[in-house]
């Protein structure tokens, strides 16, 4: 498995959840706590988040996935 595949999967999940919630990338960036441009580059796979960014995205996904599913 490619080294970045778990990050790619997390980013795909985050992008899908963002669309499901009907929020913009700018709104998501504010909720995650990163600049909009940084989030945009992650979502388009131009850059991969380092450990702190991955943790922020994972927390955001976990928090909103729980709200969406139940």
N, C-alpha and C positions, 0 to 999 in steps of 0.2 A: 504494500500500500504506500502511496506517495506520502511523504512527510507532512504536507499541508492538507491532506484530505480531511482530517477531523475539523480543521478550521473552515475549510470550504463548506462542509456539511452544516456547521454552525451558522455560517453567514447565509447560506441558502435558506435555512430555517428562519433566521431573523428577517430576511427579505420577505419571505412568504407571510410571516406573522405581521409585518408592517402593512402589507397590502390587505390582509384580512381585517386588520384594525382600521384601515382606511385613513392612515396618517401619512404625512409627507416625510421625506428623508430628513428635512430640517427639524420636524417635530421629533422624529426618532432620535436624531443626534442630540437634541436637547435632553431628552429623557435618559439616554445612555450616558451623557456627560462628556461628549467629544465634539470637536468642531465638525460642522456639516461637511466640509471638504474631505476630512479624514474618513468619515463614515461613507461618503460617496465612493471614495477610492477603495474601501474595503468591499462594499457591495458590488462593485464592478470588477473585483479581483485584480485591480491594478497594484494593490499592496495588500499584504497580509498583516493582521494585527499581531503585535507582540503580546506577551503574557498578560500585561495589565489590560490591554484592549480586549483580548479574548475573554478575560474574566468579566469585564463590564458587559459585553454582549451576552455572555452566557447568563448572567444575572438578569438582564433585561428580558431575554427569551423565557427564562424560567418563571419570572414574575408574571409576564403577560400571557404565557401559555396557560398558566393556572387560572387566570381570570377568564380566558376565552373558552376553556374546556369545562369549566365548572365553577 
